[in-house]
């Protein structure tokens, strides 16, 4: 014998089904289709297209939001987004990107403040642009 559902129970069942369906879509991939572009990563394939440009100009062209000011004010002063090259924090902020060719990188990643602080220590409250070179570790 089937029990009648109340409107709230029916609504909850629909919401649960939709949530399960959305999470399944988010975690599955078609396998055969084109790779989905990640907003926080520039891959070697993408970098190769612009290999003769400096990273600053490239980011201005393809990921301009990475260069927007994320400066934060802390108890020790103002901190701006950091640049990390093959695991080493660079001095000079975003200007470091001007002296680095896109073709020399195998991956460039925008890292949020929490993840950057976890990996590289304090002083990363505005996040980091992390560059992995072709000659570097990894």
Short mmCIF file of the C-alpha atoms (twelve columns), coordinates in Angstrom:
data_MODEL
# 
_entry.id   MODEL 
# 
loop_
_atom_site.group_PDB 
_atom_site.id 
_atom_site.type_symbol 
_atom_site.label_atom_id 
_atom_site.label_alt_id 
_atom_site.label_comp_id 
_atom_site.label_asym_id 
_atom_site.label_seq_id 
_atom_site.Cartn_x 
_atom_site.Cartn_y 
_atom_site.Cartn_z 
_atom_site.pdbx_PDB_model_num 
ATOM 1   C CA . UNK A 1   0.000  0.000  0.000   1 
ATOM 2   C CA . UNK A 2   1.315  3.397  -0.949  1 
ATOM 3   C CA . UNK A 3   1.273  6.226  1.612   1 
ATOM 4   C CA . UNK A 4   0.185  9.670  0.438   1 
ATOM 5   C CA . UNK A 5   2.910  12.311 0.616   1 
ATOM 6   C CA . UNK A 6   2.473  15.713 2.088   1 
ATOM 7   C CA . UNK A 7   3.333  18.677 -0.151  1 
ATOM 8   C CA . UNK A 8   6.453  19.405 1.939   1 
ATOM 9   C CA . UNK A 9   7.685  15.810 1.659   1 
ATOM 10  C CA . UNK A 10  7.163  15.897 -2.112  1 
ATOM 11  C CA . UNK A 11  9.038  19.196 -2.375  1 
ATOM 12  C CA . UNK A 12  11.908 17.810 -0.295  1 
ATOM 13  C CA . UNK A 13  12.103 14.723 -2.511  1 
ATOM 14  C CA . UNK A 14  12.299 16.886 -5.652  1 
ATOM 15  C CA . UNK A 15  14.987 19.116 -4.099  1 
ATOM 16  C CA . UNK A 16  17.027 16.054 -3.101  1 
ATOM 17  C CA . UNK A 17  16.748 14.587 -6.596  1 
ATOM 18  C CA . UNK A 18  17.823 17.871 -8.175  1 
ATOM 19  C CA . UNK A 19  20.772 18.232 -5.805  1 
ATOM 20  C CA . UNK A 20  21.928 14.679 -6.532  1 
ATOM 21  C CA . UNK A 21  21.602 15.273 -10.270 1 
ATOM 22  C CA . UNK A 22  23.552 18.538 -10.163 1 
ATOM 23  C CA . UNK A 23  26.392 17.070 -8.139  1 
ATOM 24  C CA . UNK A 24  26.610 14.122 -10.518 1 
ATOM 25  C CA . UNK A 25  26.837 16.510 -13.474 1 
ATOM 26  C CA . UNK A 26  29.525 18.555 -11.778 1 
ATOM 27  C CA . UNK A 27  31.700 15.544 -11.003 1 
ATOM 28  C CA . UNK A 28  31.373 13.613 -14.243 1 
ATOM 29  C CA . UNK A 29  32.975 14.291 -17.562 1 
ATOM 30  C CA . UNK A 30  32.199 13.129 -21.054 1 
ATOM 31  C CA . UNK A 31  35.744 11.896 -21.560 1 
ATOM 32  C CA . UNK A 32  35.755 12.437 -25.307 1 
ATOM 33  C CA . UNK A 33  34.978 16.146 -25.475 1 
ATOM 34  C CA . UNK A 34  37.285 19.131 -25.435 1 
ATOM 35  C CA . UNK A 35  38.898 19.942 -22.102 1 
ATOM 36  C CA . UNK A 36  37.040 22.556 -20.123 1 
ATOM 37  C CA . UNK A 37  39.013 25.736 -19.538 1 
ATOM 38  C CA . UNK A 38  39.803 26.398 -15.915 1 
ATOM 39  C CA . UNK A 39  39.526 30.028 -14.873 1 
ATOM 40  C CA . UNK A 40  42.403 29.776 -12.394 1 
ATOM 41  C CA . UNK A 41  44.937 27.945 -14.614 1 
ATOM 42  C CA . UNK A 42  46.797 28.656 -17.844 1 
ATOM 43  C CA . UNK A 43  48.099 25.381 -19.277 1 
ATOM 44  C CA . UNK A 44  51.181 24.783 -21.440 1 
ATOM 45  C CA . UNK A 45  48.887 24.477 -24.452 1 
ATOM 46  C CA . UNK A 46  47.377 27.916 -23.827 1 
ATOM 47  C CA . UNK A 47  50.765 29.457 -23.030 1 
ATOM 48  C CA . UNK A 48  52.285 28.093 -26.251 1 
ATOM 49  C CA . UNK A 49  49.843 30.152 -28.341 1 
ATOM 50  C CA . UNK A 50  51.337 33.331 -26.868 1 
ATOM 51  C CA . UNK A 51  54.897 32.103 -26.329 1 
ATOM 52  C CA . UNK A 52  56.640 35.361 -27.312 1 
ATOM 53  C CA . UNK A 53  54.570 37.641 -25.068 1 
ATOM 54  C CA . UNK A 54  55.577 38.496 -21.542 1 
ATOM 55  C CA . UNK A 55  53.321 37.029 -18.885 1 
ATOM 56  C CA . UNK A 56  51.962 40.387 -17.790 1 
ATOM 57  C CA . UNK A 57  50.706 41.216 -21.314 1 
ATOM 58  C CA . UNK A 58  49.339 37.700 -21.742 1 
ATOM 59  C CA . UNK A 59  47.412 37.850 -18.485 1 
ATOM 60  C CA . UNK A 60  46.098 41.270 -19.439 1 
ATOM 61  C CA . UNK A 61  44.789 39.718 -22.654 1 
ATOM 62  C CA . UNK A 62  43.378 36.370 -21.491 1 
ATOM 63  C CA . UNK A 63  42.872 36.634 -17.696 1 
ATOM 64  C CA . UNK A 64  42.617 40.372 -16.890 1 
ATOM 65  C CA . UNK A 65  40.836 39.707 -13.595 1 
ATOM 66  C CA . UNK A 66  44.046 38.084 -12.273 1 
ATOM 67  C CA . UNK A 67  45.743 41.497 -12.414 1 
ATOM 68  C CA . UNK A 68  42.977 43.399 -10.628 1 
ATOM 69  C CA . UNK A 69  44.044 44.773 -7.292  1 
ATOM 70  C CA . UNK A 70  43.514 42.348 -4.467  1 
ATOM 71  C CA . UNK A 71  45.562 44.410 -2.063  1 
ATOM 72  C CA . UNK A 72  44.609 43.797 1.501   1 
ATOM 73  C CA . UNK A 73  45.279 45.889 4.565   1 
ATOM 74  C CA . UNK A 74  46.658 43.967 7.472   1 
ATOM 75  C CA . UNK A 75  48.051 44.914 10.842  1 
ATOM 76  C CA . UNK A 76  51.511 45.089 9.264   1 
ATOM 77  C CA . UNK A 77  50.532 47.195 6.254   1 
ATOM 78  C CA . UNK A 78  49.282 46.749 2.729   1 
ATOM 79  C CA . UNK A 79  49.898 43.447 0.964   1 
ATOM 80  C CA . UNK A 80  49.458 42.926 -2.782  1 
ATOM 81  C CA . UNK A 81  49.204 39.754 -4.819  1 
ATOM 82  C CA . UNK A 82  52.463 37.800 -4.774  1 
ATOM 83  C CA . UNK A 83  54.306 36.077 -7.595  1 
ATOM 84  C CA . UNK A 84  55.821 32.645 -6.971  1 
ATOM 85  C CA . UNK A 85  58.253 31.176 -9.514  1 
ATOM 86  C CA . UNK A 86  58.974 27.445 -9.205  1 
ATOM 87  C CA . UNK A 87  58.228 27.554 -5.480  1 
ATOM 88  C CA . UNK A 88  60.215 30.707 -4.721  1 
ATOM 89  C CA . UNK A 89  58.430 33.926 -3.726  1 
ATOM 90  C CA . UNK A 90  59.597 36.756 -5.998  1 
ATOM 91  C CA . UNK A 91  60.246 40.336 -4.918  1 
ATOM 92  C CA . UNK A 92  58.766 43.098 -7.093  1 
ATOM 93  C CA . UNK A 93  55.116 42.109 -7.285  1 
ATOM 94  C CA . UNK A 94  53.389 41.929 -10.646 1 
ATOM 95  C CA . UNK A 95  56.311 43.667 -12.396 1 
ATOM 96  C CA . UNK A 96  58.126 40.317 -12.231 1 
ATOM 97  C CA . UNK A 97  55.678 39.064 -14.862 1 
ATOM 98  C CA . UNK A 98  56.954 41.628 -17.382 1 
ATOM 99  C CA . UNK A 99  60.373 39.985 -17.475 1 
ATOM 100 C CA . UNK A 100 59.108 36.474 -18.056 1 
ATOM 101 C CA . UNK A 101 58.076 35.022 -21.451 1 
ATOM 102 C CA . UNK A 102 54.928 32.913 -21.640 1 
ATOM 103 C CA . UNK A 103 56.800 30.298 -23.694 1 
ATOM 104 C CA . UNK A 104 59.121 29.616 -20.753 1 
ATOM 105 C CA . UNK A 105 56.225 28.553 -18.512 1 
ATOM 106 C CA . UNK A 106 54.485 25.205 -18.478 1 
ATOM 107 C CA . UNK A 107 51.667 26.357 -16.177 1 
ATOM 108 C CA . UNK A 108 50.490 29.560 -14.525 1 
ATOM 109 C CA . UNK A 109 47.962 29.390 -11.726 1 
ATOM 110 C CA . UNK A 110 46.012 31.946 -9.698  1 
ATOM 111 C CA . UNK A 111 45.970 30.852 -6.080  1 
ATOM 112 C CA . UNK A 112 43.621 32.247 -3.459  1 
ATOM 113 C CA . UNK A 113 44.971 33.707 -0.223  1 
ATOM 114 C CA . UNK A 114 44.163 30.677 1.927   1 
ATOM 115 C CA . UNK A 115 45.876 28.164 -0.369  1 
ATOM 116 C CA . UNK A 116 48.862 30.445 -1.019  1 
ATOM 117 C CA . UNK A 117 49.356 31.008 2.718   1 
ATOM 118 C CA . UNK A 118 49.138 27.271 3.362   1 
ATOM 119 C CA . UNK A 119 51.800 26.490 0.757   1 
ATOM 120 C CA . UNK A 120 54.118 29.492 1.000   1 
ATOM 121 C CA . UNK A 121 53.563 30.985 4.460   1 
ATOM 122 C CA . UNK A 122 52.429 34.351 5.728   1 
ATOM 123 C CA . UNK A 123 52.413 37.415 3.515   1 
ATOM 124 C CA . UNK A 124 50.021 35.912 0.987   1 
ATOM 125 C CA . UNK A 125 46.822 37.593 2.168   1 
ATOM 126 C CA . UNK A 126 46.075 38.845 -1.365  1 
ATOM 127 C CA . UNK A 127 46.767 35.477 -3.027  1 
ATOM 128 C CA . UNK A 128 49.450 34.577 -5.548  1 
ATOM 129 C CA . UNK A 129 50.153 34.028 -9.203  1 
ATOM 130 C CA . UNK A 130 52.180 30.827 -9.293  1 
ATOM 131 C CA . UNK A 131 54.401 30.096 -12.300 1 
ATOM 132 C CA . UNK A 132 55.816 26.654 -13.038 1 
ATOM 133 C CA . UNK A 133 58.592 26.830 -15.630 1 
ATOM 134 C CA . UNK A 134 59.718 24.202 -18.088 1 
ATOM 135 C CA . UNK A 135 63.072 24.030 -16.289 1 
ATOM 136 C CA . UNK A 136 61.674 24.033 -12.747 1 
ATOM 137 C CA . UNK A 137 60.728 21.157 -10.445 1 
ATOM 138 C CA . UNK A 138 57.587 19.181 -10.907 1 
# 
